[in-house]
Amino acid sequence: MATPPQASPGYSRTITPQMDSLSSKPDQSAMSPAPPTISSGAPRFPPPISQQDQIPSPSIKLPTMLSPANGVKTGSSVPHMSTPPGPPVFASPVRPAAVPFRTSPATPQPVAFSSASSLPTSSPPYFSNGSVELQQQLPSAIEEPVPDGKSPCVLFSAHKVLKHKKQANVPSLGFGVLVSPGRDTSPGPQVIQRDPHRCHDCGAYSNLYSNILIGSGQWQCVICGNLNGSEGEYIALSKEELRNFPELSSPLVDFIQTGNKRPSFVPVTDSRTSAPVVLVIDECLDEQHLQYLQSSLHAFVDSLPPTTRIGIILYGRAVSVYDFSVESIASAEVIPGGASPTQEALKALIYGTGISLSPMHASKEVAHLIFSSLRPYKLNVPEASRDRCLGTAVEVALAIIQGPSADFSRGVVKRPGVNSRIIVCAGGPNTYGPGSVPHSYTHPNYPHKEKTAIKWMEHLGREAYQQNTVIDILCAGTCPVRVPVLQPLAKASGGAFVLHDDFGEAFGMNLQRASARAAGSHGLLEIRCSDDILVTQVVGPGEEAHIENHETFKNDLSLCIQMLSVEETQCFSISMENRHDIKSDFVFFQFAIQYSNVYQADITRVITIRLPTVDSVPEYLQSVEDEVAAVLIAKRTLLGAKSHSDAIDMRTTIDERVKDIALKFGSQVPKSKLRRFPKEISLLPEFLFHLRTGPLLGNIVGHEDERSILRNLFLNASFDLSLRMVAPRCLMHREGGTFEELPAYDLVMQSDTAVVLDHGTDVFIWLGAELAADEGRSAAAVAACKTLAEELTELRFPAPRILAFKEGSSQARYFVSRLIPAHKDPPYEQEARFPQLRTLTTEQRTKLKSSFIHFDDPSFCEWIRSLKVVPPEPI
């Protein structure tokens, strides 16, 4: 019988549900309406001189470094739904390496450089990238090979680049990179407390691939080939001495400046603990929803650090700003909600005797008292028709965050020294005051009013962004909140928009995680690559920035992106093409991220990657990373799915993509007109099948608001969360509390087992009927599954729903609809993808067959054959 394919999911992996053991290989990292499609500019410069004499990048143990997972924003209309780190990455089944990496045989050695940074540090990164061989030679340059590899902050869809333009620029497969500017890495990047050396011509940074003339200290730019001085800093007696410079020995470094020229800057240990958090709470809730909300709010204030300043605002037909100076009762200043607050009203509020913002150590008891005093909505008015002045409430929240620093008479606002956060807890739409829409969709002027409200909300979000304030909107309940109207408010400020079923556990968890997310400011991503490479599209939480650097760098052709935030849990998807046939043996990519972190330090993170070029298509396909390629394709596809009808069209696009990949890269089936999908990327079609049938493009999520939120979240999401949203991870419970990782097929539904299915924003626990009948075993299995689910999602934002149900229940359809149906496939194909079936008895097979919930959806094999494509061997 045929063995499972090279990249077939027919594998298993034993996992113990403990965080330290969840990942058996280095974690990989990785976005809200479509960001800009950006074409990079004109050709660059002559190829660089040879790199035989170049600083090597030996395997190095790096010192710890300041974590850059700190938000950064820059006014942009691009979506932002940042997502904390995805789940730990389980090891994939053992399979031949996708690309023959070369690694340095040398024993890792510490770099003789010590950072004097007094800032808090976090662990450094696991990298590697590229070996260097020069085409020409510079006298007295450093000469030693640099090991190939990759950085966790930068994930390319392939580790090699095709030389021939016609072969490389096949849009169905494409080439690109996922860049996670703020991803925390272990070991972390090295800290350098000085200004970087930059190319005088194109603005690129010196790096481990730069040719160094150790006699004169000059270095050659890998992007444009220009020779630059180092002010004598790189003059050295030997190459070992130059290894003391972190930028010449590591692909990822952070330059840090702790001096701050902003007038209002006040040094703090961690500004997250003192930055204001203002809760803007809907008071038009029914009793059941309010009880859940109160429980979540009480838990929220208990979780805050004692130095965090908190504000509490309620909104209905009016805005109530609670006063923390009154300890015995809940006291509030009330402002009318029908119009934007006047300057006089704001002055009276800010300069009055009340305290609107107070540190938790002084106000926790008052906060609990305020939450306990909340009362349910009493009028007999439908949820959707209740007056809610959400827009006015957010304006008031922005004003109290600014405080006396705002000059109302001139309309000038000073930027605060720390970044603030407004968290809106909404149970219905904004139907009163500025930015509101009519209660009913049948209003004769609804389209115009909705358009006006969207523009107003986007303007308010941009205003919050300019004030270094992030607005997160957490919605819950059954009342439609008019997502198209509220989403621009969160997006333009760099915040998140999340929907929940109720105000219970998941809502409370997201409330806590939203306030704890790091947020920085003034973010800028610069993308530079060799003249052979053209950037064609950027997807992520930012927009193209037009920055004039010609006075400093006369030929700076970098692509600049303003970032809404630089959080650890998001990434940019960058698509690239060949400008022309490539003649050099390597191409270079440099990503520079400039931002101010939560410690109010100015950071410049520089990541430099080099990839080899090849003529052979099979060699290129072997270097393709199926998972990264699938996420890049999915993000490009989701850009076009702005509505349900668009999503249906995108499914057809995926079908055509699979057929074209088989045509361009596959092989001809003997005595047939069919094409076989290339075996080197055999996992890719399964990922795309999950994409077209799952919640992002399929029909398993009911309301268009939910689908819209999911798609916008996905476009900004980190690699880990993006991959899980495309293709779920399936883990079967085994005796002893361990878990076996299995392919996400409906063949996992065996009545004597429990299964955990992680689909990114949802985690399902399925309990087989036979196991459920045994109380002792089922209780232990469910407890182990819940523990694993919590560990998988411990840091994820948004926190997913965790649902548990038994075989045969109505809720089990949530689980089954996300699995690939394989029960109709022939036994030999089932066993090829699911080798565990070979050990089942006839009786067990009968039980397994009877447990299937039958849908009309085609199986993976039926789908791919309907495209006249033969699945990858050995199916």
Helices and strands as residue ranges (DSSP letters): E 14-15, G 19-21, E 60-61, E 109-110, E 154-156, E 161-162, H 165-168, E 175-179, E 190-192, E 211-213, E 218-220, E 227-228, H 239-242, G 246-248, E 252-257, G 271-273, E 277-282, H 287-303, E 309-315, E 318-323, E 331-336, H 343-350, E 358-359, H 360-372, G 383-385, H 390-402, G 403-405, E 406-407, E 412-413, E 420-426, H 446-466, E 469-476, H 483-493, E 497-500, H 505-516, E 521-529, E 533-539, E 542-544, E 559-563, E 572-578, E 586-596, E 602-614, H 617-622, H 626-638, H 644-665, E 667-668, E 675-676, G 679-681, H 684-693, H 704-716, H 719-726, E 729-733, E 739-742, G 746-748, E 754-758, E 762-767, H 769-772, H 775-792, E 801-806, H 812-816, H 827-833, G 835-839, H 842-850, H 860-866, E 869-870
